[in-house]
Every structure is written in C-alpha cells, then in structure tokens.
Amino acid sequence: MAKTGAGRKLGRKTGFRFAMLRSLTTELFRYEQIQTTFPKAKECSRMAEHLIATAKKGDMNARRAVARDLHDPDVTKKLFDVLSQRYATRNGGFTRVFRLQNRQGDNAQMALIKLIA
C-alpha cells in the first residue's frame, strides 16, 4: 500500500497505522470476516479492495505487490488461488461493512467487515 496522506489517521503514527491495517487485512483474508471499530473497518475495506483488484491481474508483479502488504505467504496464496477466482467477474465491491452495537467499555462504534460471497 502506497504511503500517501489519504485516509484516516486513526490516532496512530504512519508506521504503526500501516502495520495495523496490514494485520487487519491479512486476518480479513484469512477468516473472511472480522470485527473491529467502524473507522478501522472502513480503512481495512479500502486496502482489501485494492489488494483484491491487484490480485485479479494474476501476474508476478501483482503477486509481489500483494506480498509486500500481506506478510503471510499462506494468505497471499489464498488471495491469488481462491479469492481472485471468486471475484473474477466482479468489478468492485468485494467487501461489506456492517455497523454493530457500541462496545460496552468505551462506547466505540463497532463494525463487522466481510468478504462478499
């Protein structure tokens, strides 16, 4: 993921923010749904959409670009073998974010982010 100024800052410095987004996205691809706070879910959705669109190209350059952001080779393999085939005919909208109830401890808005089946 290119380090640009676009997107939410999420109260973190740049390196920590990108590490957190990479981790969230990796877990989203591994389990196909995760629960997190709403702003994090929206940013994770942006990153996941971009990575799926890149993986659909299927060439070696796309594989290297995706592997740069996903630090788990098994998840990268799943993205190219399973998920890119699932979304081959779809032009976008690979993820969906659902709002959930607020978290009891700090009243943060929670969300469920899922990959579309």
Buried (B, 14 or more C-beta within 10 A) or exposed (E): BEEEEEBEEEEEEEEEBBEBBBBBBBBBBBEBEBEBBBBBBBBBBBBBBBBBBBBBBEEEEBBEBBBEBBEBEEBBEBBBEEBBEEBEEEEEEBBBBEEBEEEEEEEBEBBBBBBEE
